[in-house]
């Protein structure tokens, strides 16, 4: 009986010590993350290394060490850590992404490409790997890059970066309507970043091109399909409203008429999250504020600021709405490759 009691005490002491070590490692991890947020990468690395000596198999500690090393521009160390991490059975897509960034930073595109291909075999539904791989190919192999971005949208409809690249690519190709659709989708997935400011400018520019060139735009697309033809036809029917100028105010009229006609004629055949979102905003009385938010800064910043001043309730209601929900796109609505 005495032997059993001693054994229980030993086990309890070991468990207590192990728990204390894990707790200590977790506390160090939080400290390291605070250093990373402050840009103090040397201290972050110091603390992470200490935590790893306590909990040497902790994947998250090593991922943050990889990240801190990358931010410090110690790419050799980041690659050393990342190469070991991706060989683990519990490696995740984020690890592949961060290691890919380190390879791209030293222009080792051969190893980066090998990494992305392996990553996509394991994580075929991770949009971020398609976008990172596509960005690497974009300069020298633009056709291959766009295929990756489009595949990324099909695989992971809610990752914003692929929409960003595809919207810009279609604008460059003169494929105005595709650019409009991808650009506005991007802005609902990623609303408050420097990239969103860029894409708001592009969206306004593409709408102006559509109404300047009237219905010719859809024929400029290399592979127009029934979905795109339907969108073009309904939007072209609003051409007369554009005669008053392409402004946030005229957009509210044009796009309200578009939504009403689309849901009367085409919505059953072509369900599309973006148009559902527009109709919801219309029903909630937020559509004017939405159009001001989309087009105002690019159209006339001073006028947009004046609108905000005289419509604070509308503006704040819209911001509350978009910040209080997650914009999610269901699968099966990527009509780009529709025959």
C-alpha positions as CSV (number, residue, x, y, z in Angstrom):
1,X,0.0,0.0,0.0
2,X,2.9,2.3,0.8
3,X,4.5,1.6,-2.5
4,X,1.3,2.4,-4.4
5,X,1.0,5.7,-2.5
6,X,4.6,6.7,-3.4
7,X,3.9,5.8,-7.0
8,X,0.8,8.0,-7.1
9,X,2.7,10.9,-5.5
10,X,5.4,10.5,-8.2
11,X,2.9,10.5,-11.0
12,X,1.1,13.5,-9.6
13,X,4.3,15.4,-9.2
14,X,5.3,14.5,-12.8
15,X,1.9,15.6,-14.2
16,X,2.1,18.9,-12.2
17,X,5.6,19.6,-13.5
18,X,4.6,18.8,-17.1
19,X,1.5,21.0,-16.8
20,X,3.7,23.8,-15.4
21,X,6.1,23.4,-18.3
22,X,3.4,23.6,-20.9
23,X,1.9,26.6,-19.2
24,X,5.3,28.3,-19.2
25,X,5.8,27.5,-22.9
26,X,2.3,29.0,-23.7
27,X,3.1,32.2,-21.7
28,X,6.4,32.5,-23.5
29,X,4.6,32.1,-26.8
30,X,2.2,34.9,-26.0
31,X,5.2,37.1,-25.1
32,X,6.9,36.3,-28.4
33,X,3.8,37.1,-30.4
34,X,3.6,40.5,-28.6
35,X,7.2,41.1,-29.7
36,X,6.3,40.2,-33.3
37,X,3.4,42.7,-33.3
38,X,5.8,45.4,-32.1
39,X,8.3,44.5,-34.8
40,X,10.9,43.4,-32.2
41,X,11.9,40.2,-34.0
42,X,15.2,39.6,-32.2
43,X,13.4,39.3,-28.9
44,X,10.6,37.3,-30.4
45,X,13.1,34.8,-31.7
46,X,14.9,34.7,-28.4
47,X,11.7,33.9,-26.5
48,X,10.5,31.4,-29.1
49,X,13.7,29.5,-28.9
50,X,13.4,29.3,-25.1
51,X,9.8,28.1,-25.4
52,X,10.8,25.4,-27.9
53,X,13.4,24.0,-25.4
54,X,10.4,23.5,-23.1
55,X,8.0,22.1,-25.7
56,X,10.2,20.9,-28.6
57,X,7.4,19.3,-30.6
58,X,5.1,22.3,-30.6
59,X,4.3,23.1,-34.3
60,X,2.8,26.5,-33.6
61,X,6.0,27.7,-31.8
62,X,8.1,26.6,-34.8
63,X,5.7,28.3,-37.2
64,X,6.0,31.5,-35.4
65,X,9.8,31.1,-35.3
66,X,9.7,30.6,-39.1
67,X,7.5,33.8,-39.4
68,X,9.7,35.9,-37.1
69,X,12.9,34.8,-39.0
70,X,11.2,35.7,-42.3
71,X,10.2,39.1,-41.0
72,X,13.8,39.6,-39.7
73,X,14.9,38.8,-43.3
74,X,16.9,35.8,-42.0
75,X,15.7,33.8,-45.0
76,X,18.2,31.0,-44.6
77,X,16.9,30.3,-41.1
78,X,13.3,30.6,-42.1
79,X,13.9,28.0,-44.9
80,X,15.8,25.7,-42.5
81,X,12.8,25.8,-40.1
82,X,10.2,25.6,-42.8
83,X,11.8,22.6,-44.6
84,X,11.5,20.6,-41.4
85,X,8.0,21.7,-40.7
86,X,6.5,20.8,-44.1
87,X,7.9,17.2,-43.6
88,X,5.7,16.8,-40.5
89,X,2.5,14.9,-41.0
90,X,0.6,17.7,-39.3
91,X,2.0,20.4,-41.6
92,X,-0.6,22.9,-42.7
93,X,-1.2,25.2,-45.7
94,X,0.0,28.3,-43.8
95,X,3.4,26.6,-43.3
96,X,3.7,26.0,-47.0
97,X,2.7,29.6,-47.6
98,X,5.3,31.1,-45.3
99,X,8.1,28.8,-46.6
100,X,7.2,29.8,-50.1
101,X,7.5,33.5,-49.2
102,X,11.1,32.8,-47.9
103,X,12.0,31.0,-51.1
104,X,10.6,33.8,-53.2
105,X,12.5,36.4,-51.1
106,X,15.8,34.8,-52.3
107,X,14.4,34.3,-55.8
108,X,14.7,30.5,-55.6
109,X,11.7,30.0,-57.8
110,X,12.6,26.4,-58.6
111,X,12.3,25.3,-54.9
112,X,9.3,27.6,-54.5
113,X,7.5,26.0,-57.4
114,X,8.3,22.5,-56.1
115,X,6.9,23.5,-52.7
116,X,3.7,24.9,-54.1
117,X,3.0,21.9,-56.2
118,X,3.5,19.6,-53.2
119,X,1.4,21.9,-51.1
120,X,-1.5,21.9,-53.6
121,X,-1.4,18.1,-53.7
122,X,-2.1,18.1,-49.9
123,X,-4.3,21.2,-49.8
124,X,-6.1,21.4,-53.1
125,X,-8.8,23.7,-51.5
126,X,-6.5,26.3,-50.1
127,X,-6.9,29.5,-52.2
128,X,-3.9,31.1,-50.7
129,X,-1.5,28.6,-52.2
130,X,-3.0,29.2,-55.7
131,X,-2.5,32.9,-55.2
132,X,1.0,32.7,-53.9
133,X,2.0,30.3,-56.7
134,X,0.3,32.5,-59.3
135,X,2.0,35.7,-58.1
136,X,5.4,34.0,-58.5
137,X,4.6,33.1,-62.1
138,X,2.8,36.3,-63.1
139,X,5.7,38.2,-64.6
140,X,7.2,35.5,-66.8
141,X,4.2,33.2,-67.3
142,X,1.0,35.3,-67.1
143,X,-1.2,32.7,-68.8
144,X,-0.2,30.1,-66.3
145,X,-0.7,32.6,-63.4
146,X,-4.2,33.5,-64.4
147,X,-5.2,29.8,-64.6
148,X,-3.9,29.4,-61.1
149,X,-5.9,32.4,-59.8
150,X,-9.1,31.1,-61.5
151,X,-8.5,27.6,-60.2
152,X,-8.0,29.2,-56.7
153,X,-11.4,30.8,-57.0
154,X,-13.0,27.5,-58.0
155,X,-11.3,25.7,-55.1
156,X,-11.7,28.3,-52.4
157,X,-14.4,30.9,-53.3
158,X,-13.9,33.0,-50.2
159,X,-10.2,33.8,-50.5
160,X,-9.9,37.4,-51.7
161,X,-6.5,37.6,-53.3
162,X,-7.4,35.5,-56.4
163,X,-10.3,37.9,-57.2
164,X,-7.9,40.8,-56.9
165,X,-5.5,39.4,-59.5
166,X,-8.3,38.2,-61.8
167,X,-10.1,41.5,-61.8
168,X,-6.9,43.3,-62.8
169,X,-6.1,40.7,-65.4
170,X,-9.5,40.9,-67.1
171,X,-9.3,44.7,-67.1
172,X,-5.9,44.5,-68.9
173,X,-7.4,42.1,-71.4
174,X,-10.3,44.5,-72.2
175,X,-12.8,42.0,-70.7
176,X,-14.8,44.7,-68.9
177,X,-17.7,42.7,-67.4
178,X,-15.6,40.0,-65.9
179,X,-13.4,42.6,-64.4
180,X,-16.5,44.4,-62.9
181,X,-17.8,41.2,-61.4
182,X,-14.5,40.0,-59.9
183,X,-13.6,43.5,-58.6
184,X,-16.9,44.0,-56.7
185,X,-16.7,40.5,-55.3
186,X,-13.2,41.2,-54.1
187,X,-14.4,44.4,-52.4
188,X,-17.0,42.5,-50.4
189,X,-14.4,40.0,-49.3
190,X,-11.7,42.5,-48.5
191,X,-13.2,45.9,-47.8
192,X,-10.7,48.1,-45.9
193,X,-7.2,47.6,-47.2
194,X,-4.9,49.6,-49.6
195,X,-5.8,47.0,-52.2
196,X,-9.5,47.8,-51.8
197,X,-8.8,51.4,-52.6
198,X,-7.0,50.3,-55.8
199,X,-9.9,48.1,-56.8
200,X,-12.5,50.7,-56.2
201,X,-10.7,52.9,-58.8
202,X,-10.6,49.9,-61.2
203,X,-14.3,49.2,-60.7
204,X,-15.3,52.7,-61.5
205,X,-13.1,52.8,-64.6
206,X,-14.5,49.5,-65.9
207,X,-18.1,50.6,-65.5
208,X,-17.3,53.8,-67.4
209,X,-15.8,51.7,-70.2
210,X,-18.8,49.5,-70.3
211,X,-21.2,52.4,-70.8
212,X,-18.9,54.2,-73.1
213,X,-18.6,51.2,-75.4
214,X,-22.2,50.3,-74.8
215,X,-22.9,46.6,-75.5
216,X,-19.7,45.9,-77.4
217,X,-17.9,44.8,-74.2
218,X,-19.3,41.3,-74.0
219,X,-18.1,40.6,-77.5
220,X,-14.6,41.7,-76.5
221,X,-14.4,38.8,-74.1
222,X,-12.5,35.9,-75.5
223,X,-15.0,33.3,-74.3
224,X,-18.4,35.0,-73.7
225,X,-20.9,32.6,-72.2
226,X,-24.6,32.5,-71.4
227,X,-24.1,34.0,-67.9
228,X,-22.0,36.9,-69.1
229,X,-24.4,37.5,-72.0
230,X,-27.3,37.7,-69.5
231,X,-25.4,40.1,-67.3
232,X,-24.4,42.3,-70.3
233,X,-28.0,42.3,-71.6
234,X,-29.6,43.5,-68.4
235,X,-26.9,46.0,-67.7
236,X,-27.1,47.4,-71.2
237,X,-30.8,47.9,-70.7
238,X,-29.8,50.6,-68.2
239,X,-27.7,52.5,-70.7
240,X,-30.1,55.4,-70.8
241,X,-29.6,56.1,-67.1
242,X,-25.8,56.5,-67.7
243,X,-26.6,59.4,-70.0
244,X,-26.9,61.5,-66.8
245,X,-23.3,60.7,-65.9
246,X,-21.6,57.9,-64.1
247,X,-21.7,59.0,-60.5
248,X,-22.6,57.2,-57.2
249,X,-26.1,58.7,-57.5
250,X,-26.6,57.4,-61.0
251,X,-25.2,54.1,-60.0
252,X,-27.8,53.6,-57.4
253,X,-30.5,54.1,-60.1
254,X,-28.7,51.9,-62.7
255,X,-27.9,49.1,-60.3
256,X,-31.3,49.1,-58.6
257,X,-33.0,48.7,-62.0
258,X,-30.4,46.0,-62.9
259,X,-31.2,44.0,-59.7
260,X,-35.0,44.2,-60.2
261,X,-34.7,43.1,-63.8
262,X,-32.1,40.4,-63.0
263,X,-34.2,38.7,-60.4
264,X,-37.3,38.9,-62.6
265,X,-35.5,37.3,-65.6
266,X,-32.3,35.5,-64.7
267,X,-31.7,34.8,-61.0
268,X,-33.2,31.3,-61.1
269,X,-31.0,30.2,-63.9
270,X,-27.8,31.9,-62.6
271,X,-27.7,32.1,-58.8
272,X,-25.0,34.6,-57.9
273,X,-24.0,35.7,-54.4
274,X,-23.0,39.3,-55.4
275,X,-26.4,40.0,-56.9
276,X,-28.1,38.4,-53.8
277,X,-26.0,40.8,-51.7
278,X,-27.0,43.8,-53.7
279,X,-30.7,42.9,-53.4
280,X,-30.4,42.4,-49.7
281,X,-28.8,45.9,-49.4
282,X,-31.6,47.3,-51.5
283,X,-34.2,45.6,-49.2
284,X,-32.5,46.9,-46.1
285,X,-32.4,50.5,-47.4
286,X,-28.6,50.5,-47.6
287,X,-28.1,50.3,-51.3
288,X,-27.4,54.1,-51.8
289,X,-24.8,54.0,-49.0
290,X,-23.3,50.9,-50.5
291,X,-22.9,52.6,-53.9
292,X,-21.5,55.7,-52.2
293,X,-19.0,53.5,-50.4
294,X,-18.0,51.7,-53.6
295,X,-17.8,54.6,-56.1
296,X,-17.7,57.8,-54.1
297,X,-14.0,57.8,-53.1
298,X,-12.8,57.1,-56.7
299,X,-15.4,59.3,-58.4
300,X,-15.0,62.5,-56.3
301,X,-13.5,62.2,-52.8
302,X,-14.6,65.7,-51.7
303,X,-18.2,65.0,-52.8
304,X,-18.1,61.6,-51.0
305,X,-16.9,63.3,-47.8
306,X,-19.7,65.8,-48.1
307,X,-22.2,63.0,-48.5
308,X,-20.8,61.3,-45.3
309,X,-21.2,64.6,-43.5
310,X,-24.9,65.0,-44.4
311,X,-25.8,61.3,-44.3
312,X,-24.1,60.1,-41.1
313,X,-26.9,57.7,-40.2
314,X,-26.9,56.0,-43.6
315,X,-23.1,55.7,-43.6
316,X,-22.9,54.3,-40.1
317,X,-25.7,51.9,-40.7
318,X,-24.0,50.6,-43.7
319,X,-20.6,50.2,-41.9
320,X,-22.4,48.4,-39.0
321,X,-24.0,46.1,-41.5
322,X,-20.8,45.0,-43.3
323,X,-18.8,44.8,-40.1
324,X,-21.4,42.7,-38.5
325,X,-21.5,39.9,-41.1
326,X,-19.1,37.6,-42.9
327,X,-19.5,37.7,-46.7
328,X,-19.5,34.1,-47.8
329,X,-19.7,32.8,-51.4
330,X,-21.2,29.3,-52.0
331,X,-19.6,26.9,-54.4
332,X,-20.9,26.3,-57.8
333,X,-21.3,30.0,-58.8
334,X,-18.0,30.4,-60.7
335,X,-19.4,30.8,-64.2
336,X,-16.2,31.8,-66.0
337,X,-15.8,28.4,-67.6
338,X,-19.4,27.9,-68.4
339,X,-20.0,26.7,-72.0
